[in-house]
Amino acid sequence: MFAVLKTGGKQYKVQAGDMLRVEKLAADAGETVQFNEVLMLGGDKTVVGAPFVKDAGVQAEVVDQVKGEKVINFVKRRRKHSSKRTKGHRQKLTLVKVTDILASGADKSGVKAAMGAGSVSATAVAAAAPKKAAKKAAPAKAEKATKAEAAAAPKAGADDLKKLSGVGPALEKKLIEGGVTSFAQIAAWTEEDVAAMDEKLSFKGRIEREGWIEQAKELAKG
């Protein structure tokens, strides 16, 4: 009995006991893998798949991970100042020994499917892990941003500090972050408080120039 299987974009005709070199598989030496893309089964009865034979499989033992013969590629460009380039390549392959050909029951065999080391299926798990971590991190970042916005937002019952001369939304936000939410607080500032707030706001002397304390006293009266 023989089978025609497909792996790594190539087709192979195999029988039990055959040694086969295929495109590199994601498996270690000694593991048993199963090729599920069987195009044809031959023997007493020939079965042709459409495109694959349903429930058929080819099982094989991974013997070793090897490299193919070195291929040399030489390129010379005659009109490019005698440009020359030599490149070598050795294709990574997996050496397997065919152990069994299943005409049916491959879906329930429980043997690991043969997957290419560079296939989407082999890398999907590794690619999914960072995405899951990013999804978990996104709510945490959103929660931190919400807390920061809530801390900077005027609290219920707070005065509208933008009524002070020269205070806009950005400066009001800095005042709130500094714990200042009412005109009464500003009206009670001492020289030390003014100096400390000058440092926080990075507007040295502005409080006195704009007369915030006097304004705050008037605004606090209502």
Disulfide bonds with the S-S distance in Angstrom:
none
